[in-house]
Amino acid sequence: MKLSEKHPWLTWKNIHLTAVACVVAGVALIMLGGALAAVSASGWHDLVMQFAGPPLGFGDAMGAAPVAPEPPTLPAPL
């Protein structure tokens, strides 16, 4: 007995349509997440730092840029 005889709705066309629908839903969720991140960020710098923050090592836990160390002071001339 073929699977299509037992379940007539289970065809290659339905399987492909389901796969395409899952891909479209995933892209829509990614776009929605990006839009929500853009709304919650106060500027494009914050948005970039939100995606390239601590996991990539470009900021601290709050997503701020690291503070540069102070340059050394030169000794006074004699």
Stockholm file with secondary structure:
# STOCKHOLM 1.0

chainA/1-78         MKLSEKHPWLTWKNIHLTAVACVVAGVALIMLGGALAAVSASGWHDLVMQFAGPPLGFGDAMGAAPVAPEPPTLPAPL
#=GR chainA/1-78 SS CCHHHHCTTCCHHHHHHHHHHHHHHHHHHHHHHHHHHHHHSSSHHHHHHHHSSGGGTSSCTTCCCCCCCCCCCCCCCC
#=GC SS_cons        CCHHHHCTTCCHHHHHHHHHHHHHHHHHHHHHHHHHHHHHSSSHHHHHHHHSSGGGTSSCTTCCCCCCCCCCCCCCCC
//
